[in-house]
Amino acid sequence: MSATILHLMGLDHERLSFFYQGLDQRLTGVEQRRVIAKALA
């Protein structure tokens, strides 16, 4: 769901990361996330 919200905000969830405790972290995690196209229709 967060990938879809980021997509609606114009952000690429796969490229979005932040530096925390010495590591680059991703907001949507490392498991496979996708934009839910049905939610956009």
Distance bins in CASP14 RR format, pairs under 12 A and 6 or more apart:
PFRMAT RR
TARGET T0000
AUTHOR 0000-0000-0000
RMODE 2
METHOD distances of the structure
MODEL  1
1 7 0 0 0 0 0 1 0 0 0 0 0
1 8 0 0 0 0 0 1 0 0 0 0 0
1 13 0 0 0 0 0 1 0 0 0 0 0
1 27 0 0 0 0 0 1 0 0 0 0 0
1 28 0 0 0 0 1 0 0 0 0 0 0
1 33 0 0 0 0 1 0 0 0 0 0 0
1 34 0 0 0 0 0 1 0 0 0 0 0
1 35 0 0 0 0 1 0 0 0 0 0 0
1 36 1 0 0 1 0 0 0 0 0 0 0
1 38 0 0 0 0 0 1 0 0 0 0 0
1 39 0 0 0 0 1 0 0 0 0 0 0
2 8 0 0 0 0 0 1 0 0 0 0 0
2 9 0 0 0 0 0 1 0 0 0 0 0
2 11 0 0 0 0 0 1 0 0 0 0 0
2 13 1 0 0 1 0 0 0 0 0 0 0
2 16 0 0 0 0 0 1 0 0 0 0 0
2 26 0 0 0 0 0 1 0 0 0 0 0
2 27 1 0 0 1 0 0 0 0 0 0 0
2 28 1 0 1 0 0 0 0 0 0 0 0
2 29 0 0 0 0 1 0 0 0 0 0 0
2 31 0 0 0 0 0 1 0 0 0 0 0
2 33 1 0 0 1 0 0 0 0 0 0 0
2 34 0 0 0 0 0 1 0 0 0 0 0
2 35 0 0 0 0 0 1 0 0 0 0 0
2 36 0 0 0 0 0 1 0 0 0 0 0
2 39 0 0 0 0 0 1 0 0 0 0 0
3 9 0 0 0 0 0 1 0 0 0 0 0
3 10 0 0 0 0 0 1 0 0 0 0 0
3 11 0 0 0 0 1 0 0 0 0 0 0
3 12 0 0 0 0 1 0 0 0 0 0 0
3 13 1 0 1 0 0 0 0 0 0 0 0
3 14 0 0 0 0 1 0 0 0 0 0 0
3 15 0 0 0 0 0 1 0 0 0 0 0
3 16 0 0 0 0 1 0 0 0 0 0 0
3 26 0 0 0 0 0 1 0 0 0 0 0
3 27 0 0 0 0 1 0 0 0 0 0 0
3 28 1 0 1 0 0 0 0 0 0 0 0
3 29 0 0 0 0 1 0 0 0 0 0 0
3 31 0 0 0 0 0 1 0 0 0 0 0
3 32 0 0 0 0 1 0 0 0 0 0 0
3 33 1 0 1 0 0 0 0 0 0 0 0
3 34 1 0 0 1 0 0 0 0 0 0 0
3 35 1 0 1 0 0 0 0 0 0 0 0
3 36 1 0 0 1 0 0 0 0 0 0 0
3 37 0 0 0 0 0 1 0 0 0 0 0
3 39 0 0 0 0 0 1 0 0 0 0 0
3 40 0 0 0 0 0 1 0 0 0 0 0
4 10 0 0 0 0 0 1 0 0 0 0 0
4 11 0 0 0 0 0 1 0 0 0 0 0
4 13 0 0 0 0 1 0 0 0 0 0 0
4 28 0 0 0 0 1 0 0 0 0 0 0
4 33 0 0 0 0 1 0 0 0 0 0 0
4 34 0 0 0 0 1 0 0 0 0 0 0
4 35 1 0 1 0 0 0 0 0 0 0 0
4 36 1 0 1 0 0 0 0 0 0 0 0
4 37 0 0 0 0 1 0 0 0 0 0 0
4 38 0 0 0 0 1 0 0 0 0 0 0
4 39 1 0 1 0 0 0 0 0 0 0 0
4 40 1 0 0 1 0 0 0 0 0 0 0
4 41 0 0 0 0 0 1 0 0 0 0 0
5 11 0 0 0 0 1 0 0 0 0 0 0
5 13 0 0 0 0 1 0 0 0 0 0 0
5 16 0 0 0 0 0 1 0 0 0 0 0
5 27 0 0 0 0 1 0 0 0 0 0 0
5 28 0 0 0 0 1 0 0 0 0 0 0
5 33 0 0 0 0 0 1 0 0 0 0 0
5 35 0 0 0 0 1 0 0 0 0 0 0
5 36 0 0 0 0 1 0 0 0 0 0 0
5 39 0 0 0 0 1 0 0 0 0 0 0
5 40 0 0 0 0 0 1 0 0 0 0 0
6 12 1 0 0 1 0 0 0 0 0 0 0
6 13 1 0 1 0 0 0 0 0 0 0 0
6 14 0 0 0 0 1 0 0 0 0 0 0
6 15 0 0 0 0 0 1 0 0 0 0 0
6 16 1 0 0 1 0 0 0 0 0 0 0
6 17 0 0 0 0 0 1 0 0 0 0 0
6 26 0 0 0 0 0 1 0 0 0 0 0
6 27 1 0 0 1 0 0 0 0 0 0 0
6 28 1 0 0 1 0 0 0 0 0 0 0
6 29 0 0 0 0 0 1 0 0 0 0 0
6 33 0 0 0 0 1 0 0 0 0 0 0
6 34 0 0 0 0 0 1 0 0 0 0 0
6 35 0 0 0 0 1 0 0 0 0 0 0
6 36 0 0 0 0 0 1 0 0 0 0 0
7 13 1 0 0 1 0 0 0 0 0 0 0
7 14 0 0 0 0 0 1 0 0 0 0 0
7 15 0 0 0 0 0 1 0 0 0 0 0
7 16 0 0 0 0 0 1 0 0 0 0 0
7 28 0 0 0 0 0 1 0 0 0 0 0
7 33 0 0 0 0 0 1 0 0 0 0 0
7 34 0 0 0 0 1 0 0 0 0 0 0
7 35 1 0 1 0 0 0 0 0 0 0 0
7 36 0 0 0 0 1 0 0 0 0 0 0
7 37 0 0 0 0 1 0 0 0 0 0 0
7 39 0 0 0 0 1 0 0 0 0 0 0
7 40 1 0 0 1 0 0 0 0 0 0 0
8 35 0 0 0 0 1 0 0 0 0 0 0
8 36 0 0 0 0 0 1 0 0 0 0 0
8 37 0 0 0 0 0 1 0 0 0 0 0
8 39 0 0 0 0 1 0 0 0 0 0 0
8 40 1 0 0 1 0 0 0 0 0 0 0
9 16 0 0 0 0 1 0 0 0 0 0 0
9 27 0 0 0 0 0 1 0 0 0 0 0
9 35 0 0 0 0 0 1 0 0 0 0 0
10 16 0 0 0 0 0 1 0 0 0 0 0
10 35 0 0 0 0 0 1 0 0 0 0 0
11 17 0 0 0 0 0 1 0 0 0 0 0
11 26 0 0 0 0 0 1 0 0 0 0 0
11 27 0 0 0 0 1 0 0 0 0 0 0
11 28 0 0 0 0 0 1 0 0 0 0 0
11 35 0 0 0 0 0 1 0 0 0 0 0
12 26 0 0 0 0 0 1 0 0 0 0 0
12 27 0 0 0 0 0 1 0 0 0 0 0
12 28 0 0 0 0 0 1 0 0 0 0 0
12 33 0 0 0 0 0 1 0 0 0 0 0
12 35 0 0 0 0 1 0 0 0 0 0 0
13 26 1 0 0 1 0 0 0 0 0 0 0
13 27 1 0 0 1 0 0 0 0 0 0 0
13 28 1 0 1 0 0 0 0 0 0 0 0
13 29 0 0 0 0 1 0 0 0 0 0 0
13 30 0 0 0 0 0 1 0 0 0 0 0
13 32 0 0 0 0 0 1 0 0 0 0 0
13 33 1 0 0 1 0 0 0 0 0 0 0
13 34 0 0 0 0 1 0 0 0 0 0 0
13 35 1 0 0 1 0 0 0 0 0 0 0
13 36 0 0 0 0 0 1 0 0 0 0 0
14 26 1 0 0 1 0 0 0 0 0 0 0
14 27 0 0 0 0 0 1 0 0 0 0 0
14 28 1 0 0 1 0 0 0 0 0 0 0
14 29 0 0 0 0 0 1 0 0 0 0 0
14 30 0 0 0 0 0 1 0 0 0 0 0
14 32 0 0 0 0 0 1 0 0 0 0 0
14 33 0 0 0 0 1 0 0 0 0 0 0
14 34 0 0 0 0 1 0 0 0 0 0 0
14 35 0 0 0 0 0 1 0 0 0 0 0
15 24 0 0 0 0 0 1 0 0 0 0 0
15 26 0 0 0 0 1 0 0 0 0 0 0
15 27 0 0 0 0 0 1 0 0 0 0 0
15 28 0 0 0 0 0 1 0 0 0 0 0
16 24 0 0 0 0 0 1 0 0 0 0 0
16 25 0 0 0 0 1 0 0 0 0 0 0
16 26 1 0 0 1 0 0 0 0 0 0 0
16 27 1 0 1 0 0 0 0 0 0 0 0
16 28 1 0 0 1 0 0 0 0 0 0 0
16 29 0 0 0 0 0 1 0 0 0 0 0
16 33 0 0 0 0 0 1 0 0 0 0 0
17 23 0 0 0 0 1 0 0 0 0 0 0
17 24 1 0 1 0 0 0 0 0 0 0 0
17 25 1 0 0 1 0 0 0 0 0 0 0
17 26 1 0 1 0 0 0 0 0 0 0 0
17 27 1 0 0 1 0 0 0 0 0 0 0
17 28 0 0 0 0 1 0 0 0 0 0 0
17 29 0 0 0 0 1 0 0 0 0 0 0
17 30 0 0 0 0 0 1 0 0 0 0 0
18 24 1 0 0 1 0 0 0 0 0 0 0
18 25 1 0 1 0 0 0 0 0 0 0 0
18 26 0 0 0 0 1 0 0 0 0 0 0
18 27 1 0 0 1 0 0 0 0 0 0 0
18 28 0 0 0 0 0 1 0 0 0 0 0
18 29 0 0 0 0 0 1 0 0 0 0 0
19 25 1 0 0 1 0 0 0 0 0 0 0
19 26 0 0 0 0 0 1 0 0 0 0 0
20 26 0 0 0 0 0 1 0 0 0 0 0
20 27 0 0 0 0 0 1 0 0 0 0 0
23 30 0 0 0 0 0 1 0 0 0 0 0
24 30 0 0 0 0 0 1 0 0 0 0 0
26 32 0 0 0 0 0 1 0 0 0 0 0
26 33 0 0 0 0 1 0 0 0 0 0 0
27 33 0 0 0 0 1 0 0 0 0 0 0
28 34 0 0 0 0 1 0 0 0 0 0 0
28 35 0 0 0 0 0 1 0 0 0 0 0
34 40 0 0 0 0 0 1 0 0 0 0 0
35 41 0 0 0 0 0 1 0 0 0 0 0
END
